[in-house]
Amino acid sequence: MRQRDARVLIAILGVATILRVWGNGWGLPFTYHPDEHQYIDSAVAMLGGDLNPGRFNNPSLLKYMNLAWLWLVYGAGRIMGSWPDVAGFQANFAADPTWLYRLARTAFAGMGVVTVAVTGHAARRIYGMRTGLIAAALLAGAFLHVRDSHYAVSDVPAALWVALAVWLAVVLLDEHDDRSAARFLLLGGALTGWAIATKYSAAIVLLPIGLAWLLRPGAGVGVGASGDGDGDGDGDGRSYIDDDIGDDIGDESVARTTRARRDRRTVAAMARRLVHPAVFGAAILMAVAFLSAVPFAVLDRPAFWDDIATLARRGQEGFKGLAIDPSPGWIFYLKSLRWGLGAPLLGASIAGLVLAVRSRRRAGWVLAALPIVLWLWMGSQLLMFARFMIPALPPLMILAAMAVVKAAERMRPWLGRRSARTPSAGVLAAWLAAVVLAPSFVSAVRANVLLGRPDTRDLARAWVEAELAPGTRILLQSGGPELDEDGAFVVERIGTLDLPETPLEAWHAQGWDVLITQSHATDRRLLDAETDAAYQRYYGELESTLPVLATFAPGPGGGRPPFVYAQVYGPATDLWSLERPGPLIRIYRLGLTGAATDTP
């Protein structure tokens, strides 16, 4: 790598780091991501000696990774006298978990930055240095990846495994020696096991590794080997010769015969590779790696399989009866990538997919297969969350970068005919990449600015503590402001979907003074039309019959953007219509005793 290229890569990684750690103290000491507490709180609990995480809706590798660095933190603190024992450490965490969460979030953000580097390296190996740097830059500023790198959950680490799998697939595609290829396949088996132990859907990493094993040189496949250089002329790109069939054969019948023979050889070679001993060895290593990180899949088998069955059922029936989006899953994920990447970057990704599928190059097929299959797989389910497409981002950014470079190469001759000073291919590609990335990058910056401002739940909490008399009986919808249930108020927390099960008259009769709702619950739609109609009617009546004591809105003038489920854990869409993060909080008066009497 030339010095100039190294400096550019360092700058890209620096920007990626800033975007991912900026604002990562959002919400603390409270955690508004629905899954984040599983990874940190369970690791703190396991310091006590019980290594069974208890829940398997998410696999346990990241929980054990958190446990490993927590042991280091605990040991250092004990040496310095910060806590006398594990119980003291756990009490310190319970009193204020902010510092541990920030450490964890920073570590997970670091995984996101490493993903940027690995993605750039894989792209460089396939298409050359220019494409590698652009791919790294595109992922560095991709809003969806930046946004979720702020949380200590599994989606961004899963994308790191995908980036590593893509790199390994490229290595396999370049490997002509059978023994070396077999060793790389064994490594791929272990990598797959750990990927699944991070996030079950990360099993998709099998696809690029398996395809690369089947399509690598010597299989007789009539396509180019791995990729092509992008015209850098710096020796870092790799150039390969297409094996287009029949190009130099004048007689069409001879060409057809040649193609048929090669097709038979291809099928035979791929069949042999499917039963190669390395395949069975990789399967064994995959199982060993998975069980090394999720040992209680065997040690607590009933609980493990119960949670796996629940996940499968939710995929078919939906999450808690929610209609997360009115569109089918395939459309939902395209819409999610639209706001998660921005239209230009999504368009470049799709263009790269089309070019890869139409190409006769193994690397293009390997790159295109993963996002397409993941989209088809996730789109067929009712369990729809935008973050489920994050593992597709590394190959998508490589393909987008390839499309940008090819577009620059085609534009340059056209510009040369109209201008005396034509920019170099590299400069033109960099400008195109900047244009493609700009909306996504601006969204990432805007979201980070918002995360640095007080959340509506924090404002509501401060108002409750300042304005309501001690002893006020508060009915609190989950996902609203965090109130101390053992403090000055009597607080009962009601699930996000449970509130309509009890008529307002019953809450009055039970002596509750105040009701607090939040729009991430009230704006949800349900799969069952009849239940959804009753749900919406309940909240409509609530707003029309109860006096409002206070309202805290994320937008100006009490406004808020249309509900998108991803907003439950941070700003996602309509970022410029927001002033701060959080749902719309409404505080209603149910009774008079102990409640404020003046509506602000």
DRENMITI-257166 format. One line per field, with one value per residue (C-alpha): residue in one letter; x, y, z; residue number from 1. Coordinates in nm, 2 decimals, decimal comma, padded with zeros to 4 digits. Last residue first. Example, Ala and Ser with C-alpha at 12.3 -4.5 7.8 and 13.67 -1.06 7.14 Angstrom:
r = (S_A)
px = (01,37_01,23)
py = (-00,11_-00,45)
pz = (00,71_00,78)
k = (2_1)
//
This chain:
r = (P_T_D_T_A_A_G_T_L_G_L_R_Y_I_R_I_L_P_G_P_R_E_L_S_W_L_D_T_A_P_G_Y_V_Q_A_Y_V_F_P_P_R_G_G_G_P_G_P_A_F_T_A_L_V_P_L_T_S_E_L_E_G_Y_Y_R_Q_Y_A_A_D_T_E_A_D_L_L_R_R_D_T_A_H_S_Q_T_I_L_V_D_W_G_Q_A_H_W_A_E_L_P_T_E_P_L_D_L_T_G_I_R_E_V_V_F_A_G_D_E_D_L_E_P_G_G_S_Q_L_L_I_R_T_G_P_A_L_E_A_E_V_W_A_R_A_L_D_R_T_D_P_R_G_L_L_V_N_A_R_V_A_S_V_F_S_P_A_L_V_V_A_A_L_W_A_A_L_V_G_A_S_P_T_R_A_S_R_R_G_L_W_P_R_M_R_E_A_A_K_V_V_A_M_A_A_L_I_M_L_P_P_L_A_P_I_M_F_R_A_F_M_L_L_Q_S_G_M_W_L_W_L_V_I_P_L_A_A_L_V_W_G_A_R_R_R_S_R_V_A_L_V_L_G_A_I_S_A_G_L_L_P_A_G_L_G_W_R_L_S_K_L_Y_F_I_W_G_P_S_P_D_I_A_L_G_K_F_G_E_Q_G_R_R_A_L_T_A_I_D_D_W_F_A_P_R_D_L_V_A_F_P_V_A_S_L_F_A_V_A_M_L_I_A_A_G_F_V_A_P_H_V_L_R_R_A_M_A_A_V_T_R_R_D_R_R_A_R_T_T_R_A_V_S_E_D_G_I_D_D_G_I_D_D_D_I_Y_S_R_G_D_G_D_G_D_G_D_G_D_G_S_A_G_V_G_V_G_A_G_P_R_L_L_W_A_L_G_I_P_L_L_V_I_A_A_S_Y_K_T_A_I_A_W_G_T_L_A_G_G_L_L_L_F_R_A_A_S_R_D_D_H_E_D_L_L_V_V_A_L_W_V_A_L_A_V_W_L_A_A_P_V_D_S_V_A_Y_H_S_D_R_V_H_L_F_A_G_A_L_L_A_A_A_I_L_G_T_R_M_G_Y_I_R_R_A_A_H_G_T_V_A_V_T_V_V_G_M_G_A_F_A_T_R_A_L_R_Y_L_W_T_P_D_A_A_F_N_A_Q_F_G_A_V_D_P_W_S_G_M_I_R_G_A_G_Y_V_L_W_L_W_A_L_N_M_Y_K_L_L_S_P_N_N_F_R_G_P_N_L_D_G_G_L_M_A_V_A_S_D_I_Y_Q_H_E_D_P_H_Y_T_F_P_L_G_W_G_N_G_W_V_R_L_I_T_A_V_G_L_I_A_I_L_V_R_A_D_R_Q_R_M)
px = (-04,84_-05,17_-05,22_-05,36_-05,05_-05,13_-05,14_-05,51_-05,69_-05,75_-05,65_-05,44_-05,26_-04,88_-04,81_-04,47_-04,40_-04,12_-03,74_-03,46_-03,44_-03,53_-03,68_-03,82_-03,47_-03,43_-03,74_-03,63_-03,42_-03,37_-03,30_-03,40_-03,78_-03,72_-03,66_-04,03_-04,11_-04,39_-04,46_-04,25_-04,33_-04,48_-04,55_-04,47_-04,12_-04,04_-03,93_-04,24_-04,29_-04,65_-04,77_-05,08_-05,32_-05,68_-05,84_-06,14_-06,03_-05,68_-05,80_-06,08_-05,84_-05,61_-05,89_-06,01_-05,66_-05,64_-06,00_-05,92_-05,60_-05,78_-06,03_-05,75_-05,53_-05,17_-05,15_-05,03_-04,80_-04,86_-04,95_-04,64_-04,37_-04,60_-04,54_-04,81_-04,80_-05,11_-05,15_-05,36_-05,44_-05,70_-05,81_-06,15_-06,00_-05,79_-06,10_-06,29_-06,02_-06,09_-05,82_-05,69_-05,61_-05,28_-05,13_-04,96_-04,65_-04,65_-04,78_-04,54_-04,68_-04,54_-04,61_-04,39_-04,11_-03,88_-03,91_-04,05_-03,78_-03,91_-03,76_-03,96_-04,18_-04,09_-04,33_-04,65_-04,65_-04,95_-04,84_-04,98_-04,86_-04,69_-04,46_-04,62_-04,58_-04,40_-04,03_-03,99_-04,25_-04,09_-03,74_-03,88_-04,06_-03,74_-03,54_-03,81_-03,81_-03,43_-03,19_-02,96_-02,64_-02,83_-02,98_-02,63_-02,55_-02,86_-02,77_-02,41_-02,54_-02,81_-02,54_-02,33_-02,62_-02,72_-02,35_-02,25_-02,34_-02,21_-01,88_-01,84_-01,88_-01,62_-01,38_-01,44_-01,36_-01,04_-00,93_-01,02_-00,82_-01,00_-01,03_-00,88_-00,96_-01,33_-01,61_-01,46_-01,27_-01,59_-01,73_-01,39_-01,41_-01,78_-01,72_-01,43_-01,63_-01,93_-01,70_-01,55_-01,90_-02,03_-01,73_-01,79_-02,16_-02,06_-01,81_-02,07_-02,33_-02,08_-02,02_-02,38_-02,56_-02,50_-02,70_-03,01_-03,16_-03,12_-03,44_-03,65_-03,92_-04,04_-04,32_-04,09_-04,03_-03,84_-03,57_-03,49_-03,52_-03,31_-03,05_-03,04_-02,98_-02,74_-02,53_-02,53_-02,41_-02,06_-02,01_-02,14_-01,91_-01,61_-01,67_-01,66_-01,88_-02,07_-02,45_-02,49_-02,21_-02,33_-02,69_-02,56_-02,34_-02,64_-02,84_-02,56_-02,53_-02,90_-02,89_-02,61_-02,80_-03,13_-03,00_-02,84_-03,06_-03,35_-03,37_-03,23_-03,54_-03,77_-03,60_-03,63_-04,01_-04,06_-03,92_-04,10_-04,45_-04,58_-04,80_-04,50_-04,44_-04,78_-04,74_-04,89_-04,61_-04,35_-04,50_-04,66_-04,41_-04,09_-04,23_-04,27_-03,91_-03,79_-04,02_-03,88_-03,53_-03,62_-03,77_-03,47_-03,23_-03,44_-03,48_-03,10_-02,95_-02,61_-02,63_-02,73_-02,57_-02,23_-02,30_-01,95_-01,76_-02,08_-02,06_-01,69_-01,73_-02,03_-01,85_-01,53_-01,74_-01,89_-01,54_-01,41_-01,70_-01,63_-01,25_-01,31_-01,44_-01,80_-01,92_-01,59_-01,65_-02,00_-01,85_-01,60_-01,86_-02,09_-01,81_-01,69_-02,04_-02,07_-01,73_-01,84_-02,17_-01,99_-01,74_-02,02_-02,21_-01,90_-01,83_-02,18_-02,14_-01,83_-01,61_-01,46_-01,28_-01,56_-01,69_-01,71_-01,60_-01,31_-01,25_-00,89_-00,80_-00,63_-00,56_-00,53_-00,24_00,00_-00,04_-00,20_-00,52_-00,73_-01,00_-00,84_-01,06_-01,23_-01,19_-01,14_-01,33_-01,62_-01,66_-01,64_-01,39_-01,36_-00,99_-01,00_-01,25_-01,62_-01,72_-01,51_-01,60_-01,97_-01,94_-01,75_-01,99_-02,30_-02,19_-02,18_-02,56_-02,54_-02,53_-02,91_-02,84_-02,64_-02,31_-02,30_-02,39_-02,08_-01,87_-01,97_-01,93_-01,57_-01,49_-01,61_-01,44_-01,11_-01,17_-01,23_-00,90_-00,72_-00,89_-00,78_-00,42_-00,44_-00,61_-00,36_-00,52_-00,62_-00,75_-01,12_-01,04_-00,88_-01,18_-01,41_-01,20_-01,24_-01,62_-01,63_-01,44_-01,69_-01,98_-01,83_-01,80_-02,16_-02,26_-02,06_-02,28_-02,61_-02,53_-02,59_-02,38_-02,53_-02,38_-02,27_-02,64_-02,65_-02,32_-02,43_-02,77_-02,61_-02,35_-02,05_-01,77_-01,94_-01,91_-01,55_-01,44_-01,59_-01,42_-01,08_-01,12_-01,24_-00,93_-00,70_-00,81_-01,12_-01,11_-00,82_-00,91_-01,27_-01,17_-00,94_-01,20_-01,45_-01,19_-01,12_-01,49_-01,56_-01,28_-01,46_-01,79_-01,60_-01,47_-01,82_-01,88_-01,59_-01,72_-02,06_-01,92_-01,71_-02,01_-02,23_-01,98_-01,95_-02,33_-02,42_-02,48_-02,60_-02,65_-02,30_-02,15_-02,36_-02,23_-01,87_-01,94_-02,09_-01,78_-01,55_-01,40_-01,47_-01,27_-00,96_-00,71_-00,64_-01,02_-01,07_-00,81_-00,97_-01,32_-01,22_-01,03_-01,32_-01,55_-01,34_-01,41_-01,78_-01,84_-01,69_-01,91_-02,22_-02,11_-02,09_-02,42_-02,68_-02,99_-03,33_-03,13_-03,21_-03,07_-02,72_-02,58_-02,24_-02,34_-02,02_-02,12_-01,95_-02,24_-02,47_-02,24_-02,24_-02,62_-02,65_-02,43_-02,56_-02,93_-02,94_-02,89_-03,19_-03,48_-03,25_-03,37_-03,10_-03,10_-02,79_-02,76_-03,00_-02,73_-02,37_-02,28_-02,33_-02,01_-01,85_-01,96_-01,92_-01,58_-01,45_-01,57_-01,40_-01,07_-01,11_-01,15_-00,85_-00,64_-00,74_-00,65_-00,31_-00,24_-00,34_-00,09_00,18_00,14_00,00)
py = (02,34_02,21_02,32_02,08_01,87_01,53_01,42_01,34_01,46_01,15_01,03_01,32_01,26_01,28_01,25_01,15_01,17_00,93_00,99_01,18_01,56_01,85_01,63_01,73_01,72_01,35_01,24_00,88_00,68_00,86_00,62_00,29_00,28_00,47_00,14_00,07_00,36_00,59_00,90_01,19_01,38_01,72_01,89_02,23_02,13_01,76_01,51_01,59_01,62_01,68_01,78_01,77_01,65_01,62_01,29_01,24_01,31_01,17_00,85_00,81_00,81_00,58_00,32_00,36_00,28_-00,04_-00,14_-00,10_-00,30_-00,58_-00,60_-00,58_-00,85_-00,76_-00,47_-00,11_00,08_00,45_00,42_00,21_00,42_00,71_00,71_00,71_00,84_00,80_00,99_00,96_00,59_00,51_00,17_00,30_00,56_00,29_00,08_00,36_00,39_00,04_-00,23_-00,43_-00,10_-00,07_-00,41_-00,33_-00,14_-00,33_-00,15_-00,03_00,05_00,34_00,47_00,78_00,90_00,61_00,24_00,24_00,49_00,63_00,57_00,78_00,58_00,26_00,07_00,26_00,41_00,43_00,68_00,70_01,03_00,96_01,26_01,55_01,58_01,88_01,84_01,46_01,43_01,71_01,56_01,22_01,39_01,56_01,24_01,06_01,33_01,26_01,54_01,63_01,46_01,19_01,46_01,57_01,20_01,16_01,47_01,34_01,00_01,16_01,38_01,08_00,89_01,19_01,25_00,89_00,89_01,24_01,16_00,84_01,03_01,28_01,00_00,82_01,14_01,19_00,83_00,84_01,16_01,48_01,60_01,94_02,05_01,97_01,84_01,54_01,45_01,45_01,16_00,98_01,01_00,91_00,54_00,51_00,70_00,47_00,17_00,31_00,39_00,04_-00,12_00,10_00,00_-00,37_-00,33_-00,14_-00,42_-00,69_-00,51_-00,40_-00,74_-00,80_-00,48_-00,62_-00,74_-00,38_-00,28_-00,51_-00,74_-01,05_-01,12_-01,34_-01,39_-01,07_-01,20_-01,49_-01,31_-01,01_-01,25_-01,44_-01,13_-00,97_-01,29_-01,40_-01,07_-01,09_-01,46_-01,39_-01,09_-01,29_-01,57_-01,35_-01,39_-01,07_-01,03_-01,10_-00,86_-00,58_-00,61_-00,62_-00,31_-00,12_-00,22_-00,09_00,23_00,29_00,22_00,48_00,73_00,68_00,71_00,42_00,36_00,56_00,36_00,05_00,04_00,09_-00,20_-00,40_-00,33_-00,41_-00,76_-00,80_-00,73_-00,38_-00,27_-00,24_-00,36_-00,51_-00,62_-00,94_-00,98_-01,01_-01,17_-01,51_-01,68_-01,53_-01,51_-01,89_-01,95_-01,72_-01,90_-02,24_-02,12_-02,00_-02,34_-02,51_-02,33_-02,37_-02,75_-02,79_-02,63_-02,80_-02,86_-02,51_-02,42_-02,43_-02,13_-02,00_-02,33_-02,49_-02,27_-02,33_-02,70_-02,71_-02,51_-02,72_-03,03_-02,88_-02,76_-03,12_-03,25_-03,01_-03,07_-03,44_-03,35_-03,46_-03,12_-03,08_-03,39_-03,26_-02,93_-03,10_-03,32_-03,03_-02,82_-03,10_-03,15_-02,78_-02,78_-03,06_-02,88_-02,55_-02,71_-02,89_-02,56_-02,39_-02,66_-02,62_-02,25_-02,27_-01,97_-02,03_-01,74_-01,62_-01,97_-01,96_-01,65_-01,75_-01,40_-01,32_-01,18_-00,87_-00,81_-00,46_-00,35_-00,31_00,06_00,09_00,19_00,05_-00,11_-00,45_-00,74_-01,01_-01,36_-01,62_-01,54_-01,77_-02,11_-02,32_-02,61_-02,64_-02,58_-02,23_-02,16_-02,20_-02,47_-02,33_-01,97_-02,07_-02,23_-01,93_-01,68_-01,87_-02,00_-01,63_-01,65_-01,83_-01,47_-01,52_-01,68_-01,38_-01,40_-01,78_-01,81_-01,60_-01,81_-02,13_-01,97_-01,86_-02,21_-02,36_-02,08_-02,18_-02,53_-02,39_-02,20_-02,52_-02,70_-02,42_-02,47_-02,84_-02,80_-02,54_-02,30_-02,04_-01,71_-01,79_-01,92_-01,58_-01,40_-01,62_-01,55_-01,17_-01,22_-01,43_-01,16_-00,90_-01,12_-01,18_-00,80_-00,76_-00,99_-00,77_-00,48_-00,66_-00,82_-00,55_-00,30_00,01_00,31_00,09_00,07_00,43_00,41_00,10_00,24_00,57_00,44_00,68_00,43_00,18_00,41_00,51_00,15_00,07_00,38_00,28_-00,08_00,04_00,25_-00,02_-00,29_-00,49_-00,82_-00,77_-00,40_-00,49_-00,74_-00,49_-00,22_-00,45_-00,55_-00,19_-00,09_-00,40_-00,30_00,04_-00,14_-00,37_-00,05_00,07_-00,25_-00,16_00,20_00,07_-00,16_00,11_00,35_00,08_00,02_00,39_00,45_00,15_00,38_00,23_-00,12_-00,12_-00,03_-00,30_-00,55_-00,45_-00,48_-00,82_-00,92_-00,83_-00,54_-00,26_00,04_-00,08_-00,03_-00,40_-00,46_-00,21_-00,38_-00,72_-00,60_-00,43_-00,74_-00,97_-00,73_-00,78_-01,15_-01,12_-00,89_-01,16_-01,41_-01,20_-01,15_-01,53_-01,60_-01,65_-01,41_-01,56_-01,78_-01,67_-01,82_-01,68_-01,99_-01,89_-01,88_-01,76_-01,41_-01,25_-01,40_-01,12_-00,86_-01,05_-01,07_-00,70_-00,62_-00,84_-00,85_-00,48_-00,40_-00,58_-00,32_-00,02_00,25_00,20_00,43_00,56_00,66_00,78_00,86_00,81_00,69_01,04_01,04_00,70_00,57_00,88_00,96_00,61_00,60_00,94_00,81_00,49_00,70_00,92_00,61_00,48_00,80_00,81_00,45_00,53_00,82_00,61_00,34_00,00)
pz = (03,17_03,30_03,66_03,92_03,99_04,12_04,49_04,49_04,18_03,96_03,62_03,51_03,19_03,11_02,74_02,61_02,23_02,17_02,21_02,04_02,01_01,78_01,51_01,17_01,02_01,11_00,92_00,98_01,23_01,56_01,84_02,01_01,94_01,62_01,44_01,47_01,23_01,35_01,14_01,26_01,58_01,65_01,98_01,84_01,74_01,72_01,98_02,20_02,57_02,68_03,03_03,25_02,98_03,09_03,01_02,78_02,42_02,45_02,62_02,37_02,08_02,27_02,32_01,96_01,83_02,03_01,94_01,57_01,62_01,78_01,50_01,23_01,38_01,28_01,53_01,47_01,70_01,75_02,12_02,21_02,05_02,13_02,51_02,78_03,14_03,36_03,68_04,00_04,02_04,28_04,16_04,07_03,83_03,67_03,63_03,47_03,21_03,10_03,14_02,85_02,67_02,88_02,79_02,46_02,58_02,91_03,23_03,49_03,83_04,03_04,38_04,40_04,62_04,54_04,52_04,16_04,06_03,73_03,39_03,14_02,89_02,72_02,94_03,01_03,36_03,60_03,87_04,22_04,37_04,71_04,69_04,50_04,13_03,97_04,01_04,00_03,72_03,52_03,55_03,43_03,14_03,02_03,04_02,85_02,58_02,53_02,62_02,33_02,22_02,04_01,82_01,70_01,64_01,42_01,22_01,16_01,04_00,83_00,66_00,59_00,43_00,21_00,11_00,02_-00,35_-00,40_-00,22_-00,42_-00,74_-00,64_-00,54_-00,87_-01,06_-00,86_-00,93_-01,30_-01,34_-01,40_-01,76_-01,83_-02,18_-02,13_-02,35_-02,52_-02,20_-02,00_-02,22_-02,19_-01,81_-01,76_-01,84_-01,59_-01,33_-01,37_-01,33_-01,01_-00,87_-00,95_-00,78_-00,47_-00,46_-00,49_-00,20_00,00_-00,06_00,05_00,38_00,43_00,42_00,79_00,86_00,70_01,04_01,17_00,98_01,19_01,05_01,23_00,98_00,76_00,39_00,37_00,60_00,37_00,04_00,17_00,32_-00,01_-00,21_00,03_00,04_-00,33_-00,47_-00,32_-00,42_-00,78_-00,82_-00,69_-00,94_-01,24_-01,55_-01,48_-01,50_-01,13_-01,03_-01,26_-01,12_-00,76_-00,82_-00,96_-00,65_-00,43_-00,63_-00,59_-00,22_-00,20_-00,40_-00,21_00,14_00,33_00,62_00,49_00,16_00,33_00,55_00,25_00,07_00,39_00,41_00,04_00,09_00,42_00,28_00,33_00,62_00,85_01,21_01,22_01,58_01,72_01,98_01,70_01,39_01,33_01,10_01,22_01,57_01,56_01,46_01,75_02,00_01,88_01,93_02,28_02,37_02,22_02,45_02,76_02,70_02,62_02,93_02,91_02,54_02,41_02,74_02,57_02,35_02,27_02,27_02,13_01,82_01,76_01,80_01,56_01,30_01,35_01,28_00,96_00,85_00,89_00,69_00,41_00,43_00,36_00,01_-00,04_-00,18_-00,36_-00,57_-00,67_-00,77_-01,00_-01,16_-01,22_-01,37_-01,59_-01,73_-01,79_-01,96_-02,20_-02,28_-02,34_-02,58_-02,77_-02,80_-02,93_-03,18_-03,31_-03,33_-03,55_-03,52_-03,18_-03,04_-02,81_-02,76_-02,38_-02,20_-01,98_-01,85_-01,77_-01,43_-01,31_-00,94_-00,81_-00,59_-00,88_-00,90_-01,24_-01,07_-01,36_-01,15_-01,14_-01,21_-01,01_-00,89_-01,14_-01,45_-01,54_-01,70_-01,39_-01,43_-01,05_-01,08_-00,96_-00,68_-00,75_-00,49_-00,21_-00,30_-00,29_00,05_00,20_00,05_00,16_00,50_00,62_00,62_00,96_01,08_01,13_01,46_01,59_01,78_01,82_01,45_01,37_01,60_01,42_01,08_01,16_01,27_00,95_00,75_00,91_00,79_00,44_00,46_00,54_00,25_00,02_00,13_00,06_-00,28_-00,41_-00,65_-00,39_-00,53_-00,48_-00,13_-00,04_-00,18_00,03_00,34_00,28_00,24_00,56_00,75_00,63_00,73_01,07_01,11_01,00_01,29_01,53_01,40_01,47_01,80_02,06_02,25_02,09_01,91_01,61_01,53_01,40_01,21_01,03_00,93_00,83_00,60_00,65_00,73_00,50_00,20_00,29_00,32_-00,02_-00,17_-00,03_-00,16_-00,50_-00,55_-00,42_-00,66_-00,75_-00,55_-00,30_-00,26_-00,19_00,08_00,24_00,24_00,40_00,66_00,75_00,78_00,98_01,22_01,27_01,35_01,60_01,76_01,80_01,99_02,22_02,26_02,35_02,61_02,77_02,77_02,92_03,20_03,27_03,28_03,50_03,81_04,14_03,99_03,85_04,19_04,35_04,10_04,18_04,56_04,51_04,31_04,60_04,79_04,54_04,41_04,61_04,33_04,30_04,31_04,03_03,81_03,88_03,81_03,48_03,37_03,47_03,28_02,97_02,98_03,08_02,78_02,55_02,73_02,66_02,30_02,25_02,42_02,15_02,14_02,21_02,43_02,78_03,10_03,05_03,23_03,35_03,72_03,90_04,04_03,74_03,54_03,67_03,52_03,19_03,20_03,26_02,96_02,68_02,78_02,87_02,50_02,37_02,39_02,32_02,56_02,82_03,13_03,29_03,01_02,74_02,49_02,61_02,26_02,12_01,91_01,94_01,60_01,39_01,54_01,47_01,11_01,06_01,19_00,98_00,67_00,76_00,82_00,48_00,31_00,48_00,38_00,02_00,01_00,16_-00,10_00,00)
k = (600_599_598_597_596_595_594_593_592_591_590_589_588_587_586_585_584_583_582_581_580_579_578_577_576_575_574_573_572_571_570_569_568_567_566_565_564_563_562_561_560_559_558_557_556_555_554_553_552_551_550_549_548_547_546_545_544_543_542_541_540_539_538_537_536_535_534_533_532_531_530_529_528_527_526_525_524_523_522_521_520_519_518_517_516_515_514_513_512_511_510_509_508_507_506_505_504_503_502_501_500_499_498_497_496_495_494_493_492_491_490_489_488_487_486_485_484_483_482_481_480_479_478_477_476_475_474_473_472_471_470_469_468_467_466_465_464_463_462_461_460_459_458_457_456_455_454_453_452_451_450_449_448_447_446_445_444_443_442_441_440_439_438_437_436_435_434_433_432_431_430_429_428_427_426_425_424_423_422_421_420_419_418_417_416_415_414_413_412_411_410_409_408_407_406_405_404_403_402_401_400_399_398_397_396_395_394_393_392_391_390_389_388_387_386_385_384_383_382_381_380_379_378_377_376_375_374_373_372_371_370_369_368_367_366_365_364_363_362_361_360_359_358_357_356_355_354_353_352_351_350_349_348_347_346_345_344_343_342_341_340_339_338_337_336_335_334_333_332_331_330_329_328_327_326_325_324_323_322_321_320_319_318_317_316_315_314_313_312_311_310_309_308_307_306_305_304_303_302_301_300_299_298_297_296_295_294_293_292_291_290_289_288_287_286_285_284_283_282_281_280_279_278_277_276_275_274_273_272_271_270_269_268_267_266_265_264_263_262_261_260_259_258_257_256_255_254_253_252_251_250_249_248_247_246_245_244_243_242_241_240_239_238_237_236_235_234_233_232_231_230_229_228_227_226_225_224_223_222_221_220_219_218_217_216_215_214_213_212_211_210_209_208_207_206_205_204_203_202_201_200_199_198_197_196_195_194_193_192_191_190_189_188_187_186_185_184_183_182_181_180_179_178_177_176_175_174_173_172_171_170_169_168_167_166_165_164_163_162_161_160_159_158_157_156_155_154_153_152_151_150_149_148_147_146_145_144_143_142_141_140_139_138_137_136_135_134_133_132_131_130_129_128_127_126_125_124_123_122_121_120_119_118_117_116_115_114_113_112_111_110_109_108_107_106_105_104_103_102_101_100_99_98_97_96_95_94_93_92_91_90_89_88_87_86_85_84_83_82_81_80_79_78_77_76_75_74_73_72_71_70_69_68_67_66_65_64_63_62_61_60_59_58_57_56_55_54_53_52_51_50_49_48_47_46_45_44_43_42_41_40_39_38_37_36_35_34_33_32_31_30_29_28_27_26_25_24_23_22_21_20_19_18_17_16_15_14_13_12_11_10_9_8_7_6_5_4_3_2_1)
//
